[in-house]
Amino acid sequence: DVPNMPWEPTKFAGIRIKVLYSDDSGITTALFKLDPGAVVPLHEHTALEQTFVLEGSLEDDQGKCTAGNFVWRPAGSRHTARCPNGATFIVFFMKLPQRLPP
């Protein structure tokens, strides 16, 4: 019953999550809601990550992914994600990313 699941705060300002699936191997499916101006700090994808944007847009140094579009990151990719106008998206992690020092 996803609509009735509460949005849980994350350790990052303006970023909330609904974990839809996770297991001990690190496979995770989650909905994210980012407020306008929210930033996901520099992190490295340790395995394939796939994102489908439902509302708004998500940006990094490689470009912008808008509502209705899909982006994926291979293992080893690093980026900082920005959300100037707010966004809601679903992410499929094969393993959770690792935050990197600033």
ABEGO torsion letter per residue (X at the ends): XAAABBBBBBABBGBBBBBABBBAAGBBBBBBBBBBGBBBBBBBBABBBBBBBABEBBBBAAEBBBBGBBBBBBBGBBBBBBBAAEBBBBBBBABBBBBBBX
